[in-house]
């Protein structure tokens, strides 16, 4: 059991982590064994995210101090066993990791989160978890743009090639 001073220090530290976070996700981790939690923590750490189990009351105080969107800390959300996943640089990667992990193990269950500064409910988080990662999305966009440019170049090149063909035929006729 921790004393009052330790709780204050914990809230202050968590508040600073929340302010610096690129994104966060609240999950219900009921039913997760220790080994399963360690596996999830390892996967999240590889993506630059952290998995923190904290009492709901302390999380609420830290979130209020960090001025986190009030929808994240509503009473109905902060019930049961709640863990906090704090994203480092990539705010979408932890959501995707949790989504894949939940599909594999059926736990944890996502509650709400903040991705790219915007509040996301459970359904939005589920959809985001199914998206390809950032690098894949960027390469798809680039491929789409380049495909259109190649088509444009081919279209513009066509009449020029026809002109050269016609001129070659006419020059051949004069020889």
LINHU-V980980 format. One record per residue. N is the residue number from 1. RES is the residue in one small letter. D_LAST is the distance of its C-alpha to the last C-alpha in Angstrom with 1 decimal. Layout:
{{N:RES:D_LAST} {N:RES:D_LAST}}
This chain:
{{1:x:101.6} {2:x:100.3} {3:x:102.4} {4:x:101.7} {5:x:100.2} {6:x:97.8} {7:x:96.7} {8:x:96.1} {9:x:94.0} {10:x:92.1} {11:x:91.3} {12:x:90.3} {13:x:87.9} {14:x:86.5} {15:x:86.0} {16:x:84.0} {17:x:81.9} {18:x:81.2} {19:x:80.3} {20:x:77.7} {21:x:76.3} {22:x:72.8} {23:x:74.0} {24:x:77.0} {25:x:78.0} {26:x:81.5} {27:x:82.1} {28:x:85.0} {29:x:85.5} {30:x:88.5} {31:x:88.4} {32:x:86.4} {33:x:88.1} {34:x:88.2} {35:x:85.7} {36:x:83.2} {37:x:83.7} {38:x:83.0} {39:x:79.8} {40:x:78.7} {41:x:79.6} {42:x:77.6} {43:x:74.5} {44:x:74.9} {45:x:75.6} {46:x:72.3} {47:x:70.6} {48:x:72.7} {49:x:75.2} {50:x:79.0} {51:x:81.3} {52:x:84.7} {53:x:87.7} {54:x:89.9} {55:x:92.8} {56:x:91.7} {57:x:94.1} {58:x:92.8} {59:x:89.2} {60:x:90.0} {61:x:91.6} {62:x:88.7} {63:x:86.2} {64:x:88.2} {65:x:88.4} {66:x:84.6} {67:x:84.1} {68:x:82.2} {69:x:81.4} {70:x:84.7} {71:x:83.1} {72:x:82.8} {73:x:86.5} {74:x:88.0} {75:x:91.2} {76:x:89.6} {77:x:86.9} {78:x:89.3} {79:x:91.3} {80:x:91.6} {81:x:90.1} {82:x:87.4} {83:x:85.1} {84:x:82.7} {85:x:79.2} {86:x:78.0} {87:x:74.3} {88:x:73.0} {89:x:69.4} {90:x:67.9} {91:x:69.9} {92:x:68.2} {93:x:68.5} {94:x:72.2} {95:x:71.9} {96:x:69.4} {97:x:71.6} {98:x:74.7} {99:x:72.8} {100:x:71.7} {101:x:75.1} {102:x:76.9} {103:x:74.7} {104:x:75.6} {105:x:79.3} {106:x:80.1} {107:x:81.5} {108:x:81.4} {109:x:81.0} {110:x:79.2} {111:x:81.2} {112:x:79.3} {113:x:77.3} {114:x:75.3} {115:x:71.6} {116:x:69.5} {117:x:72.6} {118:x:72.8} {119:x:75.7} {120:x:74.7} {121:x:77.0} {122:x:77.3} {123:x:74.6} {124:x:72.1} {125:x:72.8} {126:x:72.3} {127:x:68.8} {128:x:67.9} {129:x:69.0} {130:x:66.4} {131:x:63.5} {132:x:61.2} {133:x:61.9} {134:x:60.4} {135:x:57.7} {136:x:56.5} {137:x:56.5} {138:x:54.5} {139:x:51.9} {140:x:51.6} {141:x:51.2} {142:x:48.6} {143:x:46.7} {144:x:46.8} {145:x:45.4} {146:x:42.7} {147:x:41.7} {148:x:41.2} {149:x:39.2} {150:x:36.8} {151:x:36.4} {152:x:35.7} {153:x:33.1} {154:x:31.3} {155:x:31.5} {156:x:30.1} {157:x:27.3} {158:x:26.2} {159:x:24.6} {160:x:22.8} {161:x:21.3} {162:x:20.3} {163:x:18.6} {164:x:16.6} {165:x:15.7} {166:x:14.7} {167:x:12.6} {168:x:10.8} {169:x:10.2} {170:x:9.1} {171:x:6.7} {172:x:5.4} {173:x:5.6} {174:x:3.8} {175:x:0.0}}
